[in-house]
Structure formats: structure tokens, C-alpha cells
């Protein structure tokens, strides 16, 4: 048996059949008309025409004069059906049968599409339709013409009206539309047109509808489940669902998690397994579209593309209750796989309740998975000294953010005209660019250029600070590779307390640590966080830690004494709520997996229960005389003109902190600039006087000795 080699060959045969229907209707019209009535069709109504209309029943029986056309139509129909079926068995691509299968069209509905398609291929059909409708202005088929062409009895004609209701397959799926829809015309008088997308599809062009290109795109899946770098608790159940529902209507899936955690890649793997495309829709852009009809066109496109429907940012749609109801109703029409994705939790409620609803939580990958992702995405394009483990440990990134960080690093390297391989500096800069740049509530970003050479501390304090840096560097190895994460459910972050008087270098050291480990530093004054209103402090702390999750930065809480105090017996409501606030902070610190440094001027105010939650408690004592002399000898920048006879030994006897010394040095510099241009002992002594005045300390001859005369 012959087959159709091309889709066009098949369509031309179908149009030959439509031509026979037109011939039959034309002969029927001629047999019903009186001479002279059709001399001016559609231009005026004559008395003879009125009489003819009145004498004709509502619907005449089949005219015997058209029987030969009926026989021809039946013959060609059987030939086309047989040839079409054989072609489909031989995998020939015939698009009308494919469309019919997708939307479950009846033969009548297929013929409606062919009648609407004909003028798109040959404008001569416009003249034929005008003539058959007795009106030169009616160049497109009306519902009445279609029914007359396809129905042979009054019962068929009445039944056929159902095919043109708003809920019909043809109209609800936007396969056809009423081209003169204004709500005022009778159904039979309405003009029918096939949608442009459907016309193009039937003629072999299946590009995404131009009306939805702004918020959707098609992905040809490449990844398999075996190629995904995701936790087994996600891959195993999802892959199992695909096998279970491969031949029946699947449940709706909701993939919940932050950006870049593998939601879309998993959807792609499902598509690959099913052998279909992935049709990705941006829900946020969809919501901004001018008409709800856009969603219907989107769903129709997913069907035409034979794809899995994937709606990104689906949680954003439910900000509009009316839109949500419409969306749920429209999605219910889609028979294939639907995957919704978003960052917020989503209760299924009434969403497609007849389909079933299964939610999967996608988390930021573990340290080991992050290492795999870095290695996979870098593809060897890094310098030999780059420590992938350090990147994975310090930046709690999703796969998407790792990919973005690498792209940014490459752009940074190109901008600097550097070698093709990425360096540690490039990668850390690219990573910091991906972290949340929104300023944390109550926080100020600290930019520091200090190094360990700029700070003078007791030896034990230095050792502890080096241990802090090591903790940050090796955190991933200890928890993931050495298995400590299995022993600890909470407290996987790093909590450090810097304790000591003001001016002893706590903030400076926090900046040095940030530089050492190549992370950003945010400083938060806890005195601004604590509120007199009940519950407000907890709310502020909750906001801080929530935003901190995406900063991948060191969080430095200054003025911790505003909140931390000795836990005492509860004497009044203020004491009770103060303890509640402390407990809440402890809870958030234990849950947080980042780095928190607290600074307190009075460590005695912090009780043992709190100290047990800390990984380090590092004391910053006021410097002794030996340390003070070291600080004085290094307080001035190298470019500063300083006299050679500065009495550093004398200056070290002032019992002040490094912060006070810095203020004195700056004051002396300005005094010298307005004097000799060289910093001398007299300028430093006068600067010390001003600092003592700020401190509320008297300048006595006993303290200043031989230099006291400078003050008088």
C-alpha cells in the first residue's frame, strides 16, 4: 500500500476531500435557489429570495442530486484513512493526525481545522466561501457554513453546535477562535479562524508561539540521573517516580529550594528519561502578562512540543488569588508531567487534587558535593595552587552559584588581561560577587587592609587566632571527609568571642581574619538590634541570620554587652525577656553554619551556659609596657616623616590601648603638618593630652615628667 512521503502530500489529499464537500454544497445550493436570486449575492435581498426562504424547511433532507458527491467523498475518505494509517505505522510525520492525537480531536473537529486552513494555502477559497455564504464580504467560514458542509441532518446540525462552545476542545485549547468576537452575534454568524500557531504547526513549523517567547523556552535534555551531582535522597525517589508513572497520569511535583540547587537539572533528567523536551516557563514574567489567556497558550505550546511542563518561580503566582485559581484550573487540563519550582514552601491545598501532589526539598549541596561541582564545572581551567576544598568550604554555594562564580571569575581574569587559567584571587573575587550583596539588616560592610604585621598581641592570643583561621580553612574536611557532621546535628558553624577593653584590636583582628580567609566582613552593632519592645529583638535577630545565610561572609557582632549579661534570677518581666532574647540568639547561632564573631568589653557578664556554645573565647588584654612600646614603634606609616629622637620608652609608660595610641598618632600628625612638617615628641605629647581629655583623665606632672612643660 502507498504511503504519504510528506506532510504536505497528505494535507493536499485532505483538501481534495474538502473540495468535494464544497462541490456537494454548491450543487445543493444551486438546486435550492431560484433563477435571478443569486445575481447580486449579498448585496440586496429580493422579494423572490424572501419567498424562497419562507418556502424552504428549517433543514432540508439530503438532495438526491448530490448523492454522487457523497459517494465520491466516502471513497476518497476511505483511501485517505487507509493511506494515513499505513504512513503512521511507518513513522511518517503527518501533523494533523499528530495534532488530533494530542488534543483527542474527532473527525468533525479535524475537518473544521482543514476548512479554516484552506484559505491560508490558497486565497481562492475566500471566493468560494463568499459565494456559498451568499455574501461577498464573508471571506472566512462561519459556523453556519462549516455545519452545512459537514452535517447531513438536523440532529447532526444541532449536535455540532457543541463543537463551538467556549469549553469545546477547539476553542478551549486555542486551536480556533472567533475572528469577529464581540458577543453580539449569533453563534451561526460568527467567523472561524485557525490560530496562527496551529496553522504553522500543521504546515511543519513548530517554533514557540511569539506571544509567549518572553517567558518560556525549550530545552533539549542532555543530562541523565547518573550525571546529576545531587544527594541520593533526591535522585532515588524522583527516578523511582518516573518509572512508576511512565505509562499513566503522573502526580504534580513541586521542587522547593534556593536558586541553583539542581531543580531544573533534575527536571531535565526526568525529561531525558521520558524521551521528551523540557518546556521551561518563567512564572514571574507569566504573571505580568497582559491576559490570563497567555497561560492557556503556554499549556497548548507544551502539548504541541510534546514536553514536560516546568514552571519556575511558581510560588510567586500565589500573590494574586484570582490568578491562582485560574492557573490551577488551566494546569488541570495538562495531561503530562508538570513540575512546579520555587523557593518558598507550598502547601498543596486544592492544587490539582485529582492528580496527587508530591514535594521535594532541594538544599544547598554538601561540602563533598560542592567539591565535585567545582571540579566538574572548572574543567581543569585553574592554576595549580588553587585549593578547591577551600572554595567549597568557605562558600556555601549551590551548583548554580558555583557556575555563576566561575563565569564571573573568567570575566575578571579577562578584564585584567591575565593568563587563561584562573587564579585563587580570581576565584575568590568571583565568589564574593555571587554572595548576597544586599546590606544585612543593621549591618555595615567593613573594608580592611590590615595584616598580621599591623597588630601586636600576646603570643597565646596570636596562636588562638591562627587556630580560628585554620578552623575556617579545614571546616569542610573535618565535618564532611572526617565524618564529624554525622556526630553533630547543630553547631556546625564557627562561633568566636573576642573579649577585652575597647581599643584592644578586636575589630581590627576581625578584619585581618576576613582578609586572611578571603571573605567579606559585616559589622553589626548589637546595641541597635536590642529593642525595648517585647519580641522585637528576636525579630531583628531572625532577619539578620536569615539574610546572613546567603552572604557567605563573617558576621561581627560588636557591643555584645548590650544583650549578653549574667543570667540571673528572674525578678521582673524585663529579666525574663532578656533571658528569652539570649536563648534566641544561642539558638540562631547554633543553627547558623557560617562564621560569627562576638565582641564584648566585659567577658564576666557572659555566663558559662553561653560560653559552652562558643568554639573560641579569645582575650584581648590591655597591652603591657613591652607591647605598648612595640605598638608605638609601628604606629606611624612608613611614609610619615617622624623625628629620630622620639622617646618610645617613655610613651610606653602611658597605660592606654592601641586604639588610644592610634588616635594620638593621628592627632600628632595633624599638629606636625601645621608646624614643622615632621612629627616630633612635642606633637605626640600634645596629642596625648587631647586623648586624655577625651578619656576624662587628668594630665599630671607625675605622668608626663620632663615633657609636662610642653603642656603648659
C-alpha positions, 0 to 999 in steps of 0.5 A, spaced: 500 500 500 502 507 498 504 511 503 504 519 504 512 521 503 510 528 506 506 532 510 504 536 505 502 530 500 497 528 505 494 535 507 493 536 499 489 529 499 485 532 505 483 538 501 481 534 495 476 531 500 474 538 502 473 540 495 468 535 494 464 537 500 464 544 497 462 541 490 456 537 494 454 544 497 454 548 491 450 543 487 445 543 493 445 550 493 444 551 486 438 546 486 435 550 492 435 557 489 431 560 484 433 563 477 435 571 478 436 570 486 443 569 486 445 575 481 447 580 486 449 575 492 449 579 498 448 585 496 440 586 496 435 581 498 429 580 493 422 579 494 423 572 490 429 570 495 424 572 501 419 567 498 424 562 497 426 562 504 419 562 507 418 556 502 424 552 504 424 547 511 428 549 517 433 543 514 432 540 508 433 532 507 439 530 503 438 532 495 438 526 491 442 530 486 448 530 490 448 523 492 454 522 487 458 527 491 457 523 497 459 517 494 465 520 491 467 523 498 466 516 502 471 513 497 476 518 497 475 518 505 476 511 505 483 511 501 485 517 505 484 513 512 487 507 509 493 511 506 494 515 513 494 509 517 499 505 513 504 512 513 503 512 521 505 505 522 511 507 518 513 513 522 511 518 517 510 525 520 503 527 518 501 533 523 494 533 523 493 526 525 499 528 530 495 534 532 488 530 533 492 525 537 494 530 542 488 534 543 483 527 542 480 531 536 474 527 532 473 527 525 468 533 525 473 537 529 479 535 524 475 537 518 473 544 521 481 545 522 482 543 514 476 548 512 479 554 516 486 552 513 484 552 506 484 559 505 491 560 508 494 555 502 490 558 497 486 565 497 481 562 492 477 559 497 475 566 500 471 566 493 468 560 494 466 561 501 463 568 499 459 565 494 456 559 498 455 564 504 451 568 499 455 574 501 461 577 498 464 580 504 464 573 508 471 571 506 472 566 512 467 560 514 462 561 519 459 556 523 453 556 519 457 554 513 462 549 516 455 545 519 452 545 512 458 542 509 459 537 514 452 535 517 447 531 513 441 532 518 438 536 523 440 532 529 447 532 526 446 540 525 444 541 532 449 536 535 455 540 532 453 546 535 457 543 541 463 543 537 463 551 538 462 552 545 467 556 549 469 549 553 469 545 546 476 542 545 477 547 539 476 553 542 478 551 549 485 549 547 486 555 542 486 551 536 480 556 533 477 562 535 472 567 533 475 572 528 469 577 529 468 576 537 464 581 540 458 577 543 453 580 539 452 575 534 449 569 533 453 563 534 451 561 526 454 568 524 460 568 527 467 567 523 472 561 524 479 562 524 485 557 525 490 560 530 496 562 527 500 557 531 496 551 529 496 553 522 504 553 522 504 547 526 500 543 521 504 546 515 511 543 519 513 549 523 513 548 530 517 554 533 514 557 540 508 561 539 511 569 539 506 571 544 509 567 549 517 567 547 518 572 553 517 567 558 518 560 556 523 556 552 525 549 550 530 545 552 533 539 549 535 534 555 542 532 555 543 530 562 541 523 565 540 521 573 547 518 573 550 525 571 546 529 576 551 531 582 545 531 587 544 527 594 541 520 593 535 522 597 533 526 591 535 522 585 532 515 588 525 517 589 524 522 583 527 516 578 523 511 582 517 516 580 518 516 573 518 509 572 512 508 576 508 513 572 511 512 565 505 509 562 499 513 566 497 520 569 503 522 573 502 526 580 504 534 580 511 535 583 513 541 586 521 542 587 522 547 593 529 550 594 534 556 593 536 558 586 541 553 583 540 547 587 539 542 581 531 543 580 531 544 573 537 539 572 533 534 575 527 536 571 531 535 565 533 528 567 526 526 568 525 529 561 531 525 558 528 519 561 521 520 558 524 521 551 521 528 551 523 536 551 523 540 557 518 546 556 521 551 561 516 557 563 518 563 567 512 564 572 514 571 574 514 574 567 507 569 566 504 573 571 505 580 568 502 578 562 497 582 559 491 576 559 490 570 563 489 567 556 497 567 555 497 561 560 492 557 556 497 558 550 503 556 554 499 549 556 497 548 548 505 550 546 507 544 551 502 539 548 504 541 541 512 540 543 510 534 546 514 536 553 514 536 560 511 542 563 516 546 568 514 552 571 519 556 575 518 561 580 511 558 581 510 560 588 510 567 586 503 566 582 500 565 589 500 573 590 494 574 586 488 569 588 484 570 582 490 568 578 491 562 582 485 559 581 485 560 574 492 557 573 490 551 577 484 550 573 488 551 566 494 546 569 488 541 570 487 540 563 495 538 562 495 531 561 503 530 562 508 531 567 508 538 570 513 540 575 512 546 579 519 550 582 520 555 587 523 557 593 518 558 598 514 552 601 507 550 598 502 547 601 498 543 596 491 545 598 486 544 592 492 544 587 490 539 582 487 534 587 485 529 582 492 528 580 496 527 587 501 532 589 508 530 591 514 535 594 521 535 594 526 539 598 532 541 594 538 544 599 544 547 598 549 541 596 554 538 601 561 540 602 563 533 598 558 535 593 560 542 592 567 539 591 565 535 585 561 541 582 567 545 582 571 540 579 566 538 574 564 545 572 572 548 572 574 543 567 581 543 569 581 551 567 585 553 574 592 554 576 595 549 580 595 552 587 588 553 587 585 549 593 578 547 591 576 544 598 577 551 600 572 554 595 567 549 597 568 550 604 568 557 605 562 558 600 556 555 601 554 555 594 549 551 590 551 548 583 548 554 580 552 559 584 558 555 583 557 556 575 555 563 576 562 564 580 566 561 575 563 565 569 564 571 573 571 569 575 573 568 567 570 575 566 575 578 571 581 574 569 579 577 562 578 584 564 585 584 567 588 581 561 591 575 565 593 568 563 587 563 561 587 559 567 584 562 573 587 564 579 585 563 587 584 571 587 580 570 581 576 565 584 575 568 590 573 575 587 568 571 583 565 568 589 564 574 593 560 577 587 555 571 587 554 572 595 548 576 597 550 583 596 544 586 599 546 590 606 544 585 612 539 588 616 543 593 621 549 591 618 555 595 615 560 592 610 567 593 613 573 594 608 580 592 611 587 592 609 590 590 615 595 584 616 598 580 621 604 585 621 599 591 623 597 588 630 601 586 636 598 581 641 600 576 646 603 570 643 597 565 646 592 570 643 596 570 636 596 562 636 588 562 638 587 566 632 591 562 627 587 556 630 580 560 628 583 561 621 585 554 620 578 552 623 575 556 617 580 553 612 579 545 614 571 546 616 569 542 610 574 536 611 573 535 618 565 535 618 564 532 611 571 527 609 572 526 617 565 524 618 564 529 624 557 532 621 554 525 622 556 526 630 553 533 630 546 535 628 547 543 630 553 547 631 556 546 625 558 553 624 564 557 627 562 561 633 568 566 636 568 571 642 573 576 642 573 579 649 577 585 652 577 593 653 575 597 647 581 599 643 584 592 644 584 590 636 578 586 636 575 589 630 581 590 627 583 582 628 576 581 625 578 584 619 585 581 618 581 574 619 576 576 613 582 578 609 586 572 611 580 567 609 578 571 603 571 573 605 567 579 606 566 582 613 559 585 616 559 589 622 553 589 626 552 593 632 548 589 637 546 595 641 541 597 635 538 590 634 536 590 642 529 593 642 525 595 648 519 592 645 517 585 647 519 580 641 522 585 637 529 583 638 528 576 636 525 579 630 531 583 628 535 577 630 531 572 625 532 577 619 539 578 620 541 570 620 536 569 615 539 574 610 546 572 613 545 565 610 546 567 603 552 572 604 557 567 605 561 572 609 563 573 617 558 576 621 561 581 627 557 582 632 560 588 636 557 591 643 555 584 645 554 587 652 548 590 650 544 583 650 549 578 653 549 579 661 549 574 667 543 570 667 540 571 673 534 570 677 528 572 674 525 578 678 521 582 673 518 581 666 524 585 663 529 579 666 525 574 663 525 577 656 532 578 656 533 571 658 528 569 652 532 574 647 539 570 649 536 563 648 534 566 641 540 568 639 544 561 642 539 558 638 540 562 631 547 561 632 547 554 633 543 553 627 547 558 623 553 554 619 557 560 617 562 564 621 560 569 627 564 573 631 562 576 638 565 582 641 564 584 648 568 589 653 566 585 659 567 577 658 564 576 666 557 578 664 557 572 659 555 566 663 558 559 662 551 556 659 553 561 653 560 560 653 559 552 652 556 554 645 562 558 643 568 554 639 573 560 641 573 565 647 579 569 645 582 575 650 584 581 648 588 584 654 590 591 655 597 591 652 603 591 657 609 596 657 613 591 652 607 591 647 605 598 648 612 600 646 612 595 640 605 598 638 608 605 638 614 603 634 609 601 628 604 606 629 606 611 624 606 609 616 612 608 613 611 614 609 610 619 615 616 623 616 617 622 624 623 625 628 629 620 630 629 622 637 622 620 639 622 617 646 618 610 645 620 608 652 617 613 655 610 613 651 610 606 653 609 608 660 602 611 658 597 605 660 592 606 654 590 601 648 592 601 641 586 604 639 588 610 644 595 610 641 592 610 634 588 616 635 594 620 638 598 618 632 593 621 628 592 627 632 600 628 632 600 628 625 595 633 624 599 638 629 606 636 625 603 638 618 601 645 621 608 646 624 614 643 622 612 638 617 615 632 621 612 629 627 616 630 633 615 628 641 612 635 642 606 633 637 605 626 640 605 629 647 600 634 645 596 629 642 596 625 648 593 630 652 587 631 647 586 623 648 586 624 655 581 629 655 577 625 651 578 619 656 576 624 662 583 623 665 587 628 668 594 630 665 599 630 671 606 632 672 607 625 675 605 622 668 608 626 663 615 628 667 620 632 663 615 633 657 609 636 662 612 643 660 610 642 653 603 642 656 603 648 659 
